[in-house]
Amino acid sequence: MIIIFVHAGYIMDDCSIDLGPTDGSVLVLQKQHRSRAIWEGYGNPKVENVTMICRRNDNNLRQLGRPSPRIVELIYQAGFGGILEMPFITLDRAFITALVERWRPETHTFHLRSGESTVTLQDVEIITGLAVDGRPVTGDTRFDQDKKKELCERLLGLNPPGEVMSGFKVSLKWLRDNFNGKVEEEDDEVTVLRKARGCILQLIGGIVLPDQSSSHVHLCFLSLLDDLQLAGTYSWGSACLGTLYHYLDFGSTVGSKDMGGMFILLQVWGWERFPFLAPARNGKRVIRRDSPLSGWWDDEFHSPNLSTHIVGHYCTSQNGCCVSLEGDKPFPPPSKSLGEFHAMDLRNGPKDLSKPIRLWNNRTNNIVNITDPDILVYPADDPYLDWYERITMQLFESLSMPYLSAEAVQAMAQKGIECLKFQEKLFRKIAPEHKIRDPQVHEEFDEDYDHMDPHLQAEQGVHQ
């Protein structure tokens, strides 16, 4: 899918460009998708210039400082050591917004110009350090006051007062005020465990599974922290990814403005997958050995040639993003993303989770086999590309040319579509070069480049 935005452009009337999809069997939610509203709202800054609000609460938690060693040990035991070592990275909301506009809830993938891509369980484990292989994170959300009082007094040593509760969600500020991660010399083992649980609840509600409020965390997670060693056997990574998918679905809907979920995971994923959109790191900070991949982005950034925090820049740039082959089938089977589990949430009473749990327990039977990981792009005649072009949607900008007629702008946009298709087919026929160049040849090239006229060096920018 292509989405290009201009923030002050000419509105095309009676546009006859075929936006797609020509096969509507996959993108069945297009009418309520953000991309449709953006296409129909050209010139309306309330539509084009809106950036999504991504809720998070980790900065307040970081200000408490690193917990005491005994608490750190228990956090690692419960499976949240990677989260503890993650740095605080400022969210680029424009980058997130551009990705959300390409997210399709029908398939749980990003529709890029060259194909589909998505955040996987492997990405979650590498970027955050959360375990993805383990027991499903499920629990009973039905509480009454007696159960809430007994649970909190036993596992936290304190019963939160009514003013810090929202239903059966406890305020993260109250947790922060009462559980700062510091252990006193006279604290016994029970007290240390309670302090560790208070810290872990803040990690869950503020970083891993934040909701749209970003200010409260449900007590159902506290019940999973009774035995911290057992808590470490849960697949917190899959819960994190499922929550992110949920809020991407929500954010891609017309009218949505703010989202919960761990969007720093999505941002680091985007920087790693699309490095030409990532800021340059100055190398001013020392990376912790035990930090996950996100720790490599704990640095000062230098981006003189990157228009960060501008939605239109990211939307335009992502049209050139390429995705790699991820399976041995010509095109995907029918998506199950809109199946019976899609709308399942915590509202309206308990749910029967036996089927999704059974599906999770059989997860090893659904692992995608990579046929040839060295192939970086699809070949020109790949059947997937023909299928993808039929089922995806192509959106183009309203060009900023007020002195041209609507017909002229429309013709230019149509030519742009045709040129992009031709260029893609041409590039796919050229086999990518995977071999490292001969060092001697490389050295000779460098010598020639050093003696080259500066103007010619500028033209040979690919060398740099």
N, C-alpha and C positions, 0 to 999 in steps of 0.2 A: 504494500500500500504506500502511496506517496501522499504526503501532506506538506505543502509548502505555504507559508503564511507571509503576508505583507501587512504591516500595521497601518498603512495609510495608502490605500489603493483605489483603483477604479472598480466600481461594482458592475459586474457583467449581468445584463438582463437577457432573458430568453436564451440562456446558454444551452447548447445542444450537445456539449461534449459528453461522451459516454463515460460516466464515472465508474461504471461497474458496480457490483459484479454482474457478469453476464449469466452466471449460474448462482442463483440465490439460495442454494440448498445448505450453505454453510453459515454465512453471515446473516442469520435470521433476525438479529437484534439491531440491524443497522438504523432503523427508524429512531431508536432512542440512544444512539451512540453519539459521543461528542463530535466525531468527525463530521457527521451529517449537520449538526448545528453550526459548526464552524464554516462549512461550505456554504450554507444558506445565510450566514450572518456576516458576509464580507462588509467591511467598513464599519462594523459595530464593535467598538473597543471593549464592550462588556463581554463579547464573545471571543474576540481574537487575542486580547491582551491579558486574559485571566490566567494566573498561575495557581496551581493547586497548593493547598496548605497541607503539609505533611506533619502530623502530630508526633511529638517525641518529648521525652522528659529526662534524657540522659545527662544533659548539662548540669542540672541541679544535683544529680547523683554524683557526678564527677567532682563537684565542689567539696564533697565531704572528704576527699582524699582517699588514698588506698587503705583498705581495711587492715586490721591486725593480722599477722601471719596465721593465727589459728582460724580466723574467719575465712581467709583466702583458701586455706586447705579444704575447708568444708564446701566452699563455693565450687572449687574444682571437683570435689567428690560428687556434687550434685549435677555436674555436667555443664556448668556455666563459666568455666575458667577462661574460655576464649572470649566471651562477652566482657569479662572483667578486664582483659588485656586490650580490648578494642579502643582506639583513640577516639576523641571527639572530633568529628569531621563536619564542617558546615554543609548543610544541604543546599544544593543548587536546584531550587524549586523549578526553574525554567527547564532544566534538563529532565527532571522528573515528569513535568507536565508534557513535554514532547514525547516521552516514552509512553505515558498513559494514553495519549491520543492515538497511539498505534496498537494499544492492547486490545485484544479481542476476547471477550468473555466466552464466546462460543467455542473457542479452541484453547484458551489459556496460553496464547502465544502472541508475540509482537509481530505484526504484519509489516515487514520492511519491503523495500522495492525488490530486493533480490530473493526474498523468501521469508520463512518464519524463523523465529528465535525465541528462546525463553530462558528463565532462570530455573536451574535444575537443583535437585537435592545435593548433587556433588558441589555445585557452586556455593550452596549454603554452608556446607561443612568446611570448605576451603576458605571462604571469606570470613565466616563468623567463628569457626571452631565448634559449633554446635553439632552434636551427634545426630545423624539422620537414620541410623539403623538401630532400632530398639522398639520398645513397647509404645503403642499409640497414646498420645496425651488426651485422655478422656476423663470425665469425672461427673459427679452429680452436682448440678447447679441449684438444686432445690434446697433452700435454707429456711429456717425459722430463727427467731431470736435466741431460743435455748441452744440450738445447734451452733449458731454463730458464737455465742458466749463460750460454750464448752470448747470449741475448736480453737478460738483465739487465746483463751487463757491457758490451754494445755500446750499449744505449739509456739505462742508468742510471749506468754506470761502477762499479757495485757488484753483487756477487752476494749476495742475502739468505741468511743462514745458515739451517740447517734448523729451528732453534727458533722462527723468526718466520714459518714457512710452515705453512699448513693445506692439505694437498694442493698445488695450484699456485695458491693464493691467498696473497698476501703481507700481512703485518701493516701496518695503517695507522699504528700507533705507530712501527714501524720506519721507515716512509716519513717520518713527521713528524720523527723524530729526525735523519734524514740529509738531508732536503730541506725546509728551512725557508723557501724562496723568496728568500733573500738572495744577492745576487751580489757577489763580491769583485772588486776592481779588476784583479787579475791573471788572472781567469777568461777563458779563450778561448771561442770560439763553441760548440765541442763541449760544453764544461763547462756553459755556460749552457743549451743545449738539454737536457742531461741533468737539470739542476735543474728546468727547466720541466716536463719529463715527470713527474718525481717529484711536483710540485705538482698537475698535472692528474690523476694517478692518485688522489690524495687527494680531489679534487673528485668524481671518478667514484664511488669507493667509499664516500665519506662523505656525499654529498649527492644526486647524480643517480641512481645505481643501487645503493643500499645493499642488502645482503642481510640475512637475519635475524640474523646475527652483529653486523653494523655495525662489525666490527673488522678485516676483511680485504677485499681486492679482488683479483679474478682477473687473472692475468698476460695473459690473452687480450686485455685492453684495452690493455696496453702495446704489443702488436704493432701496434695501430692508430695508435700515436703515433710511429711511425718517422719519418714525414714530417708535421710539424704543419700544413703548409699543406693537405695532402691530408686530414688529420683534420678540418679545418674544413669539408669538403664532405660529411661524414656527417650523417645525420638523427639527431642525439643526442636531439632532442625526442621522436621516435617511440619510441626505445628507452626513454626515461624513462617515457612514457605506457604502453607495453606492460608494463614492469616494475610500474608502479602497478596496472594492471589485474590482473596476475598475483597480486599480494599482496592485492588486494581480493577476488579469487576465493577465495584461501586463507583470508583473515580471515572471510569470510562463512560458512565451514563450521563446524559444531558442533565444539567442543573447541579451536579455534584461539585462541591467546593473544597471540602477537606476530607482527609483520609487518615486512618490509623495504619498500623502495620510498620514493619521495619524497612523503611525506605532508604536508609543508608546502605542496606544490603543491595538494593536495586541500583543505587548510584555507583557503588564500587564495582558492581557487575558491569554496568554500562561503561565505566572508565576502562576496565580491563578488556572488554569485548570490542570497544570502539576507541582505541587509543588516540585517534586523531581528534576526538572530542574531549580528551582528558587534559587537565592542566599539567604543566611541567613541574616536577619536584626539584627543589633547590638542594636537597640533601643536607639540610641544616640540623636534623634531629637523628638521634641514634635509635634504630629499630630494635624493639625487644625481641629476644630470641624466641620466646614462647608465645608471641602474638600471632594471630591468624593473618591471612593475606591482607585484611583491611589495615593491619598495622603498618604496612608498607606505604600507606597514604597519610601517615602521621608526619606531616612536613609543611613547610612554607611553600606556597605555590607561586609560579611565575608564568603568566599566560599573556604575553604581549600580542600574540596573533590569534587569540581565541576569544570570541565575544561571549563570555560566560554570562549566565543569568539573563539571556535574551531568548525567549521561546522561539522566535522566528529563525534565529541562527541554527539552533539545534534541529528544528523541523526540516530545514533545507538540507543540512549536512547529513542527516540520517537517510536521505534518499540514496546515498551511495554505499550504505552499509551492506556488507556481505555476510552471509551465514554459511556455515560449513555443513557438509552432509551428516545426517544423524541417523540413518537407517538404511535398510536394504530393500525397501519397498518403493515402487514407482511413485506412489502418493499415499498419504495417510488413510487409515480406515475411518469410518464415520466417528466424529468426535463424541465423547461421552461427557463433555464438560457441562452440558445443560441437562444431564440426567437427574435422577431422583435425589442425588445428594447435593445438587448445586445450590438449592435454596435453604438448606438445612442450617439453622443457627440456634442460638440459645433462647430464643423467644418462644412464647406459647407452650410452655411445659416441656416435659422430657421427650426425647427422641429415641427411636430404636436405632442404635448404632451397630447392631450385629453385622449387617451387610458391609458397611465400610470398614469395620474392624477385620472382617474376614478377608476383604480385598487387600487390606494392608498386610495381613499376615502371609498372604500369598504373593507379596511384592516381587520376590525373586523370579517369579514366572513371567514378569512383565518388563524385564530389563531390555532396553534397546541394544541391539548388536551393531557395532560400527563396522561396516564392510571394509572401508579403506580410510583410515584417519588422515592419510597424507593428501587426500584430495581436498583442496581448499574451496573449490567452487563447483557448482553443478555444470556438467557439460551442456553444450548448446541444445542438444536434442533430448535432454532428460525429460521424461514424461511428467515429472513433478512440476516443472516450470509451466508446461501447458495447462496443467490442472490448476496451478496456483494463480495464473493470470486470469482464469475464468472465474475463480471464486473470490478473489480479493477485490479491494476497492482502490481506485486511483483518484487522488484529489490533487488539484493544482491551484496555485495562488491566483488571486486577482492582481495582475501586474500593475505596478505603480506607473501607469502611463495615461494620465487623464486627457491628453490631447489626441489619443487614438480612439477610433470608434470601437464600439463593443464587438463588432464583427472582426476587426483587425486583431484585437486582443484574443478573441476566441480562436482565430486561425493560428496565431502564434502558439497558444497553449496546445492546440491539437498537433502542431508540428513538433512541439517539445516532447509530447508523448511518443510520437513516431521515432524521433531521433534517439530517445533513451532506449527504446526497444531494440533499435538497430545496433546501438553501441553495446548493449548488454550481450546480444547474440554474437557480435564480433569478438568481444573480450572472452566469452566462454569458449570460443574455438581456439584461443591461444592457450596452450598448456602452461600453467604456472611454473615458474622456475624454482625448484626446491633445493638444487645443489648449491653448495657454497662455491663461490668463484675461486679460481686458482689464485693462491696468494701472490705469485709473481705477476700475474696479469693485473691483480688488484693494485699492487705496488706501482706498476707502470702507469696505470690509470691515474693514481694519486699524483705522480710526478707530472704527468701532462696537465692535470687539473691545476696544480700549483703554479705552473708557468703560463696558464691561460689568461687572456685578457679579462679584466674584471667584468666587463659587460657580457662576455661569453660565459663567464662563471655563473652569472645570474641566470642565464638561459639554461644552464646545466644544473638547475636546482635540485633535480632528482638525486644527484650524487650526495647531497647533504642530507 
